[in-house]
Amino acid sequence: MPKNKTSEKRYPITINILQQLRFDASPAGKTAHWILTIGKAGVLFTFSIIALTLMYRFTLDRKVEIIHDLIKQNITTIQNYNESNDLENKIRGAQNKINFINNLSGLSQNGVLYFQKIESSLPNNVFLETLNIDYQNQSIQLRGKTADETIFSQMINALRKQEDFGEISIDQIQSGGAVNPEITFTMNIVLTKATN
């Protein structure tokens, strides 16, 4: 009778070229396993530190950008404040000039009157080089020349007769003597009427 194939048992053939003990079970294997586990944990810990550091750096970079923007805004605010102060100072200066011009325009009418009174008091041979009206000190300064002493004294007497003129002081007087009787003078006239 032929042999039945099902009745035969077949065992798999295994060939073990390694040692009987597994490497993982040996002390060197256990040590290697521990070293690899600690190494993996170290690498994982290092990567997590790096990731946290990068995230923190990104937040710091964002904060730096925000601070730079705030600094720029504050600089702009300060510049605008300085410009507004400059503008305010310019406006005040313009107002002061306008007030000064208004005062002068009111005083210039009196100045014209004073000029007319001085002109009417001067004899023919008197030549004025300068005529300054000082409204703050309420005085008029005259500088000029006359032909001789007689004309100079006539001018002084005519100026004394004007009711708007008070004290007359002669600051400087020069004469060329008998050869050249021309008199050069500088005088101040105090105004008695208050100017508005």
PEFEN-V398513 format. One record per residue. N is the residue number from 1. RES is the residue in one letter. SS is DSSP state (H for helix, E for strand, C for the rest). PSI is psi in whole degrees, 0 to 359 (none if undefined). BURIAL is 1 if it has 9 or more other ideal C-beta (glycine too) atoms within 8 Angstrom, else 0. Layout:
# PEFEN-V398513
n->{N & N}
res->{RES & RES}
ss->{SS & SS}
psi->{PSI & PSI}
burial->{BURIAL & BURIAL}
This chain:
# PEFEN-V398513
n->{1 & 2 & 3 & 4 & 5 & 6 & 7 & 8 & 9 & 10 & 11 & 12 & 13 & 14 & 15 & 16 & 17 & 18 & 19 & 20 & 21 & 22 & 23 & 24 & 25 & 26 & 27 & 28 & 29 & 30 & 31 & 32 & 33 & 34 & 35 & 36 & 37 & 38 & 39 & 40 & 41 & 42 & 43 & 44 & 45 & 46 & 47 & 48 & 49 & 50 & 51 & 52 & 53 & 54 & 55 & 56 & 57 & 58 & 59 & 60 & 61 & 62 & 63 & 64 & 65 & 66 & 67 & 68 & 69 & 70 & 71 & 72 & 73 & 74 & 75 & 76 & 77 & 78 & 79 & 80 & 81 & 82 & 83 & 84 & 85 & 86 & 87 & 88 & 89 & 90 & 91 & 92 & 93 & 94 & 95 & 96 & 97 & 98 & 99 & 100 & 101 & 102 & 103 & 104 & 105 & 106 & 107 & 108 & 109 & 110 & 111 & 112 & 113 & 114 & 115 & 116 & 117 & 118 & 119 & 120 & 121 & 122 & 123 & 124 & 125 & 126 & 127 & 128 & 129 & 130 & 131 & 132 & 133 & 134 & 135 & 136 & 137 & 138 & 139 & 140 & 141 & 142 & 143 & 144 & 145 & 146 & 147 & 148 & 149 & 150 & 151 & 152 & 153 & 154 & 155 & 156 & 157 & 158 & 159 & 160 & 161 & 162 & 163 & 164 & 165 & 166 & 167 & 168 & 169 & 170 & 171 & 172 & 173 & 174 & 175 & 176 & 177 & 178 & 179 & 180 & 181 & 182 & 183 & 184 & 185 & 186 & 187 & 188 & 189 & 190 & 191 & 192 & 193 & 194 & 195 & 196}
res->{M & P & K & N & K & T & S & E & K & R & Y & P & I & T & I & N & I & L & Q & Q & L & R & F & D & A & S & P & A & G & K & T & A & H & W & I & L & T & I & G & K & A & G & V & L & F & T & F & S & I & I & A & L & T & L & M & Y & R & F & T & L & D & R & K & V & E & I & I & H & D & L & I & K & Q & N & I & T & T & I & Q & N & Y & N & E & S & N & D & L & E & N & K & I & R & G & A & Q & N & K & I & N & F & I & N & N & L & S & G & L & S & Q & N & G & V & L & Y & F & Q & K & I & E & S & S & L & P & N & N & V & F & L & E & T & L & N & I & D & Y & Q & N & Q & S & I & Q & L & R & G & K & T & A & D & E & T & I & F & S & Q & M & I & N & A & L & R & K & Q & E & D & F & G & E & I & S & I & D & Q & I & Q & S & G & G & A & V & N & P & E & I & T & F & T & M & N & I & V & L & T & K & A & T & N}
ss->{C & C & C & C & H & H & H & C & C & C & C & C & C & C & C & C & C & C & C & C & C & C & C & C & C & C & H & H & H & H & H & H & H & H & H & H & H & H & H & H & H & H & H & H & H & H & H & H & H & H & H & H & H & H & H & H & H & H & H & H & H & H & H & H & H & H & H & H & H & H & H & H & H & H & H & H & H & H & H & H & H & H & H & H & H & H & H & H & H & H & H & H & H & H & H & H & H & H & H & H & H & H & H & H & H & H & H & H & H & H & H & H & H & H & H & H & H & H & H & H & H & C & C & C & C & E & E & E & E & E & E & E & E & E & C & C & C & C & E & E & E & E & E & E & E & E & C & C & H & H & H & H & H & H & H & H & H & H & H & H & H & C & C & C & E & E & E & E & E & E & E & E & E & E & E & E & C & C & C & E & E & E & E & E & E & E & E & E & E & E & E & C & C & C & C & C}
psi->{144 & 154 & 141 & 133 & 332 & 339 & 341 & 135 & 136 & 134 & 138 & 148 & 125 & 136 & 123 & 107 & 350 & 173 & 166 & 320 & 143 & 151 & 323 & 331 & 346 & 159 & 322 & 322 & 316 & 319 & 316 & 319 & 316 & 316 & 317 & 320 & 314 & 321 & 316 & 317 & 320 & 316 & 316 & 317 & 317 & 315 & 321 & 321 & 315 & 316 & 315 & 320 & 317 & 317 & 319 & 321 & 320 & 321 & 322 & 319 & 319 & 319 & 321 & 318 & 317 & 317 & 319 & 318 & 318 & 320 & 316 & 318 & 317 & 321 & 317 & 318 & 316 & 318 & 319 & 322 & 317 & 320 & 322 & 325 & 317 & 317 & 317 & 318 & 321 & 319 & 317 & 318 & 318 & 319 & 319 & 318 & 319 & 317 & 318 & 316 & 320 & 318 & 317 & 321 & 324 & 323 & 334 & 331 & 316 & 323 & 319 & 318 & 316 & 318 & 317 & 321 & 321 & 317 & 320 & 339 & 346 & 130 & 173 & 324 & 29 & 129 & 120 & 132 & 317 & 150 & 112 & 129 & 118 & 103 & 332 & 315 & 0 & 53 & 162 & 133 & 129 & 139 & 130 & 196 & 146 & 160 & 322 & 185 & 325 & 314 & 323 & 315 & 326 & 319 & 316 & 316 & 320 & 322 & 325 & 332 & 342 & 129 & 339 & 347 & 133 & 241 & 135 & 120 & 135 & 114 & 322 & 138 & 135 & 142 & 149 & 1 & 204 & 329 & 314 & 96 & 6 & 137 & 129 & 132 & 158 & 128 & 156 & 138 & 124 & 133 & 136 & 333 & 133 & 136 & 144 & none}
burial->{0 & 0 & 0 & 0 & 0 & 0 & 0 & 0 & 0 & 0 & 0 & 0 & 0 & 0 & 0 & 0 & 0 & 0 & 0 & 0 & 0 & 0 & 0 & 0 & 0 & 1 & 0 & 0 & 1 & 1 & 0 & 0 & 1 & 0 & 0 & 0 & 0 & 0 & 0 & 0 & 0 & 0 & 0 & 0 & 0 & 0 & 0 & 0 & 0 & 0 & 0 & 0 & 0 & 0 & 0 & 0 & 0 & 0 & 0 & 0 & 0 & 0 & 0 & 0 & 0 & 0 & 0 & 0 & 0 & 0 & 0 & 0 & 0 & 0 & 0 & 0 & 0 & 0 & 0 & 0 & 0 & 0 & 0 & 0 & 0 & 0 & 0 & 0 & 0 & 0 & 0 & 0 & 0 & 0 & 0 & 0 & 0 & 0 & 0 & 0 & 0 & 0 & 1 & 1 & 0 & 1 & 1 & 0 & 0 & 1 & 1 & 0 & 1 & 1 & 1 & 0 & 1 & 1 & 0 & 0 & 1 & 1 & 1 & 0 & 0 & 1 & 0 & 1 & 0 & 0 & 1 & 0 & 1 & 1 & 1 & 0 & 0 & 1 & 1 & 1 & 1 & 1 & 1 & 1 & 1 & 1 & 1 & 1 & 1 & 0 & 1 & 1 & 0 & 1 & 1 & 1 & 0 & 1 & 1 & 0 & 0 & 1 & 0 & 1 & 1 & 0 & 0 & 1 & 0 & 0 & 0 & 0 & 1 & 0 & 1 & 0 & 0 & 0 & 0 & 0 & 1 & 1 & 1 & 1 & 1 & 1 & 1 & 1 & 1 & 1 & 1 & 0 & 0 & 0 & 1 & 0}
